[in-house]
Amino acid sequence: MARNKEARTPRRKVCKLCLDKVKYIDYKDERRLSRFVTDRGKIVPRRVSGACARHQTQIATAIKRARLLAILPFSSEHYR
């Protein structure tokens, strides 16, 4: 049986931040930023998060700023 080519290609992710028309990602918004951090404290890559390039760079910068101000932890060991 031959499968359709359409059945194999995964559906393209759409940037949720673009849909919400977010212009700027604030480093103080802990709840939004925590969605883009793994349980180990790593920043989630674009292919997993589904964010566009512009928002992914803003996310990374905001997470790094939040880490420096102790809003977000650097790693999972800092939760203890």
C-alpha positions as CSV (number, residue, x, y, z in Angstrom):
1,M,0.0,0.0,0.0
2,A,1.3,3.4,-1.0
3,R,0.8,6.2,1.5
4,N,0.0,9.7,0.6
5,K,2.8,12.2,0.8
6,E,0.5,14.5,2.8
7,A,0.1,11.8,5.5
8,R,3.8,11.8,6.2
9,T,4.5,15.5,6.4
10,P,3.8,16.9,9.9
11,R,1.6,20.0,10.2
12,R,3.5,23.3,10.4
13,K,3.5,24.9,13.8
14,V,2.2,28.5,14.0
15,C,3.8,31.0,16.4
16,K,1.3,31.5,19.3
17,L,2.9,34.8,20.1
18,C,2.3,36.1,16.6
19,L,-1.3,34.9,16.9
20,D,-1.7,36.9,20.1
21,K,0.0,39.9,18.4
22,V,2.7,40.1,21.1
23,K,5.2,42.9,20.1
24,Y,7.6,42.6,23.1
25,I,8.3,39.8,25.5
26,D,8.9,41.1,29.0
27,Y,11.5,39.5,31.2
28,K,9.3,40.0,34.2
29,D,6.5,37.8,32.9
30,E,7.5,34.6,34.6
31,R,4.5,32.7,33.7
32,R,4.9,33.2,30.0
33,L,8.7,32.6,30.0
34,S,8.4,29.4,32.1
35,R,6.5,27.8,29.1
36,F,9.7,28.1,27.1
37,V,12.0,26.5,29.7
38,T,12.4,22.8,30.3
39,D,12.3,21.2,33.7
40,R,16.1,21.2,33.7
41,G,16.2,24.9,33.1
42,K,17.2,24.8,29.4
43,I,15.6,27.1,26.8
44,V,13.3,25.2,24.5
45,P,14.4,25.3,20.8
46,R,12.3,26.8,18.0
47,R,11.4,23.5,16.5
48,V,9.8,22.4,19.7
49,S,8.2,25.6,20.9
50,G,6.9,26.6,17.5
51,A,7.9,30.2,17.9
52,C,9.1,32.3,14.9
53,A,12.7,33.5,14.7
54,R,11.9,37.0,16.0
55,H,10.0,35.8,19.0
56,Q,12.5,33.0,19.8
57,T,15.3,35.6,20.0
58,Q,13.2,37.8,22.2
59,I,12.3,34.7,24.4
60,A,16.0,33.8,24.8
61,T,17.0,37.3,25.7
62,A,14.1,37.7,28.2
63,I,15.0,34.3,29.8
64,K,18.6,35.3,30.2
65,R,17.7,38.6,31.8
66,A,15.2,36.9,34.1
67,R,17.9,34.5,35.2
68,L,20.3,37.3,36.1
69,L,17.6,38.9,38.2
70,A,16.8,35.6,39.9
71,I,13.2,35.5,38.5
72,L,14.0,32.2,36.7
73,P,16.5,29.6,37.9
74,F,19.6,28.8,35.9
75,S,19.1,25.0,36.4
76,S,16.9,22.5,38.1
77,E,19.3,22.3,41.0
78,H,18.4,25.9,42.0
79,Y,14.8,24.8,42.8
80,R,16.0,23.0,46.0
